[in-house]
Amino acid sequence: MSAVFFAFVAIVILTSGIMVVQSRDLVHSVFWLALMSMTVAGAFVLLDAGFVGAVQVLLYTGGVVTLMLFGVMLTVRLLKAQVLHESRNQVRAAIVAVVVFGMLAAAILGSPLPSSPVVATTVEDVGRAFLTDWMLPFEVLSVLLLAAMVGAISLARRNDP
């Protein structure tokens, strides 16, 4: 029965993710993103990671989506903003998505599964794992997010007078 729930949640995640990038209205795109992040939190709960699901709801759905909505709705020049899609690149994008999916699936299926999963049951265990075993990936991710933020700011500033 839980496999049926997980399949339903996965379908909702995929559908809302596609709608985030296909929606022409910016506000609707943000609402689809909110639905997607809520169902990702539901997937975490179904996988017995309630803490990560709660963090997903608090940070992404509660924080990021709310900030995006306020930013879109309070900006006068983006009133009724339409997102432009270039349909000529959709075939190339689909090919790249299938190739990346195939590479990830091959890497996941080709890697050996651990004999016993590492389960962090408390917040202290999660913090200890972040600061010991997962320190390097955590810092690489923070640098990646910083680079994405700097790139977004430079692209946004380029259009200002």
N, C-alpha and C positions, 0 to 999 in steps of 0.2 A: 504493500500500500504506500509506503514511503517513496518507493521508486516512481509511482504514479505522480505523487506530489512534486517530486524533484523534476520529473519530466515536464510537468505543467509550469513550474517556476522557470526552468530553462527555456521553454518556448516563449514565455512572457519576457524574459531577459533579452532573447534574440530579437523578438518582434519590436520591443520598445527601443532597443539599440539601433535597429534599422530605421525606425521612425525618427530617432534623434537626428540622424544625418539626412533623412529624406524630407523632413517637414520644411515647408517654405516659410512658415511663420516662426519667428524667433522665440516668442513666448510659448508656443506649442512645443517647440523643440526642447525648451527648458522643462516643461511639464513631463514630456516623455523621458527626459533624463531623470527626473524625480521618481517616476514609476520604475525605471530601470534600477536605480540605486536602492529603492525599497525592496524590490524583488531579489536583488543580490544579497541584501541583508537577510531575506527569507531563506535563501539558499544556504547562507552561513548557519542559520539556526537549524535547518534540516541536516546539516553536516556536524551537528553538536559543537558548534563554535559560537555560542551565544554571545560571548564577550565581543568577538570580532563583528558580529551582526549588530550589536548595540553601538559599537564605535562607527560602523558604516552608517547607521541611521543618524547618529548625532553629528558626525563630521560632514558627510556628503549630502544626505537629504536635508538635514537641519541647517547646515552651515553653507555649503557651496551653492546648493540650488536656491536657497533663500537670498544669498548675495547676488546671484545671477538674476533672479527675478527683480529684485530691487534695482539693480543696475540697468536692466532693460526697461523697466517701467518708469524709472525716474529720469531717464535720458530723453530729452525732448526730440532730438534729431533722429532717434531710432524709433519714433512712434510709427507704428505700422511697418516696421522694417521687414523686408523680404530678404531671404537668404538666396543668393544666386547659386544655382547648380549648373555645372557644365556637363551636359549629358554626353558629350563626345568622349569623356574620360571614364565613363562607367564600365565599359568592357575591360579596359586596362586595369581599373581598380579591382574588378571582380577576379581577374586572372591573378593579380598580385595577392589578393586575399586568399584565394584557393591555394596558391603556392606556399604562402606563409603558414596557413593552416596545416597543409601537408607536412611541412618541415617540423612544426611543433608537435603534430601527432606522431611523426616518426621518432622524434626525440623522446617524447613521453613514453611511447610504447616500447622503445628500445632500451630505456633505462631500467635498471633493476629496482624493484620495490623494496623498501626497507622491511626488515623482519618484524619490527614492531613500530607503529607510528609514534612520533614524538608528540605528546599531548601536553600542552601547557594548560593546567587547570586553574591557576590563579593569575591575577594581574602581576604578581611578583615573578612568576615563572615566565610570563611574556616579556617583562622588562629585562630579566636576566638573559633570556634568549636573544633579545635585540642588542644587548650590550656585550655579549660574548660571541656566540656562534654566528649570529647574523649581522655583526657590526659592519663588515665590508659591503655586503649588498644594501644594507640600510643607508650607508653614506653615499654609495653610488646612486641610489635612487634619489637622495636629496639633491645631489649635484645635477641629475637629470631634470628634476622638477625645477630647480633654479634656472637651468639653461632654457627650459620651456617658458618660464615666466619672463625672462629677459627677452627672448625672441618675440613673445606676444606683445610686450611693451614696446619694443622697437618697431614692430609692424603697426601697432596702433598709433604710435607717434608719427609715423611716416605720413599718414593721411591728414594730420592736423595742420592748420595754416601757420 
